[in-house]
């Protein structure tokens, strides 16, 4: 009896049983059988980038006279349908596979070829082959590194930078809103001299502006595509103009300016560009972690913490303590930042997989880069919408901390000397009196002088 659940597909190693309705073939099924490791699949953005490469390649190869127009048209149509999201379930290979990503490259080749043949059924003169047509003039060794650059560029441009821009804009708004709110600065978790809450938020904004600049600078190296180097960078089995023309075609399809790398040997043998991007993602994560930690400390309380900030209530905070509200958005962001920092280490170790003419940890690098970009983009959107946009400040609590602070004696030091100011600070701590009360009590300065010198507003900028 014929098995209707599977069909027989063949490759250079022999026959394989493949799910009957699957668009992929024998090589994909071998990879599925060989690598049942994590059940983690590539992000669809990465798969789509490979499909974009295949689409661009067949257009270029047709123009160069290597692929007939009829085959080209059906391959392009197949690619378009995949890019429309109709076949996302046809890419089942685990990310922990062959280090070059050949299994996923062939998965895409097979799906495109089989879909092209279905679309061209009764019309095609010759059957479209995954290697001879879809993969013509390419190798996994230049295609997968190119897909990394393309997918990362698209995700930074379309997701990460817009999320970052919106968060910077929201923080800028809060900086202005809080600019008149006087508060204590803190160093070493101890009271320091006064500042404004707006000044504190300006630091958060500036950190993210610097991260945005670093990320935008990554596009220079991301734009240099390895495609055209084929197996080891020499360009064997491809047209001498292929690299230049496919970069141009990909630029047209993505609205991002790409170019052929000036050195295919470097572009394929190492992952220097991925390390640069990952490092900058890590920098952004460290900055976001600082912002998140500061905000949850400043919002601690409401009765026994700092309580200078009032965060929006988004969900009950405890299953046992009624009425408790926790800084859950900050905590979510902190976990994202920890994951991105861990991903950077993984990508760095992946960079050590560069041996002779090829990096052998490309799937690991690709997945973790896109993972970091994805969770950072989503987390920044949530951080802005559910926290920053509606965060408030307790102006009275901020002022009360200033009035009782021992750090107020800092402004006395240039007038009465460091040692004398220190004695006043120590006595204030011992007696519970304020700096102002002691200075007046000891008649060290007149009332007018005290009001002027100990005015917090005079302490928030250079004289």
Secondary structure, 3 states (H helix, E strand, C coil): CCCCCEEEEEECCEEEEEECCCCCCHHHHHHHHHCCCCCCECCHHHHHHHHHHHHHHHHHHHHCCCCCHHHHHHHHHHHHHHHCCCCHHHCCCECCCCCCCHHHHHHHHHHHHHHHHHHCCCCCCCCCCHHHHHCCCCCHHHHHHHHHHHHHHHHHHHHHHHHHHHHHHHHHHHHHHCCCCEEEEEECCEEEEEEEHHHHHHHHHHHHHHHHHHHHHCHHHHCEECCCCCCCCCCCCCCCCHHHHHHHHHHHHHCCCCEECCCHHHHHHCCHHHHHHHHHHHHHHHHHHHHHHHHHHHCCCCCCCCCCEECCCCCCCCCCCCCCCCCHHHHHHHHHHHHHHHHHHHHHHHHCCEECCEECCHHHHHHHHHHHHHHHHHHHHHHHHHCHHHCEECHHHHHHHHHCCHHHHHHHHHHHCHHHHHHHHHHHHHHCCCHHHHHHHCCCCCHHHHHHHCCHHHHCCCC
